Amino acid sequence: MPALQNDTLIRALLRQPTPYTPVWLMRQAGRYLPEYRATRQRAGSFLALAKSPTLATEVTLQPLERYRLDAAILFSDILTVPDAMGLGLYFADGEGPRFHNPVRDAASVAKLFVPDPSRELRYVIDAVSEIRRALNNRVPLIGFSGSPYTLACYMVEGGGSEDFRTIKTMLYSEPALLHRILEINARAVIDYLNAQIEAGAQAVMIFDTWGGNLSHAAFREFSLAYTRRVLAGLKREHDGVRIPSIVFTKGGGLWLSDIAASGSDAVGLDWTMSLGDARKLVKDQVALQGNMDPMALFASTDAVRTEVARVLADFGAGPGHVFNLGHGISQFTPPDSVAALVDAVHALSPAYHDGDSVPR
Ligand code: CP3
């Protein structure tokens, strides 16, 4: 297996020395790019795009053609897994994702099953292989999944939600039912991520987008316990190469110590927490990924540069930082702001890595 030309992401996730801080952006392939909108239009819909390995490969590579990003992320969606379980994913215009068959009672829970990635999710696994071929070892490919709890939010609510009333009603009144869903989801996510790793994903990320909406106690019982189970089931190596893992709980800053102890190599942070404080808390347990406010990209390119400098300084000197936004990039972001961000990370970060090439 030929070596990666740019392995800064993998090294940073493993807290190894790098000459600069690697950068990629959550939702880097998406609607803020006119070329994405053009491919999506050709595909007919977001789902048609995500279900075509060739088109998914095309849009995965689009941001890398424009910007000197240090990683590619599989173009897909976390909701492919519940879709494969037979919930019937669709996107109503302007309403975001929805399911035809939400899971709200014992009868619908009994029908859930762990999808076979080589069957129901074949199109994702094929996309991973095709993207790896197209990348030709330029940068690593990140695979991903939703966390068991975040997937359950969509499965029980039947789509997005303002207050998560349906799933929280289940959590407080029928906790055993929710635990059954989470157990199936955890097994599904393990199989799905391991299949992505076998097909060529070189790092994996678990998106716990909604874990932050839980109470302190419920977060541990219904989100973190299952994320931990997923991490314990992941392949740590493929073809003799380490596959680092990243866990991102939006709104999880208060629980960072517990998240950092859950078994991942890196923890993603949203913009509400100081990277410097986070680093003091996690010490050398995990690498940190983040955490610029995505809305800073609506300011001038000078302001973007200033904010990049502040985030880099907040983490400080030494290895173990992957630059990213604190959440997905907005579809309204000016593409030139992204260029300013990526260039600023590459220009300003070497100052924080002086001596990193010296083994410690
Ligand atoms: O980061 C990337 O570039 C990879 C692609 C990616 C998408 N979704 C593509 C997408 C990733 C990693 C995701 C993850 C995802 N999907 C999450 C977790 C991360 C997060 O943002 O918190 C969640 C919660 C979803 C569910 C989802 N998918 C929602 C809520 C929506 C609609 C809202 C929106 O932003 O449009 C989607 C659709 C979706 N997934 C789009 C893209 C590019 C937009 C679809 C379109 O083209 O219209």
Residues whose N, C-alpha, C, O or C-beta is under 5 A from the ligand:
A	BS01	CP3	L25 M26 R27 Q28 A29 G30 R31 F46 I73 L74 F75 S76 D77 I78 G96 P97 F207 T209 G328
